[in-house]
Amino acid sequence: MWELVYVCFAIFNAAAFVIPKKLSNIEMYATTFFAFTYGVTIDMILDLHYGLYGYFEEGFQWLGLLGIVLYFPSISILFLNLYPLENKTSKKIIYIIVWTLFSIAFEWFCLHTHFFYYNGWKIWYSALAYPVIFSILLLNLKLVRKLVHLNV
């Protein structure tokens, strides 16, 4: 049943490819590379070092790495391209909450397809982590934009 997770990854990547882009190519490259390295780093610490969760079974899994490669970049492009940058703070907060709820639901789905497992991790930890993760993605985008502007 975990194969359905890869169908979702294909849909996320297709959506990231076809949505109208608000980000420049360098912004997409930098944010997707950041999302991938950030995701791998966190997973190495929480999965491989602390053993709190993982993909399929304990230890490194190639299919888990493929999932990271397919998931983190596409979600970062979708999240950042659709982010209501010019709107009020309340709309930005609601946007992050909606993405947090989506992420929790998708994580729950991954758990029930056995793509992902918990070993001491709780879904409410993820509920607390996702707003932080999305905020870090936004801060990284601001940094990239500042660096690009400085190099013009």
Disulfide bonds with the S-S distance in Angstrom:
none
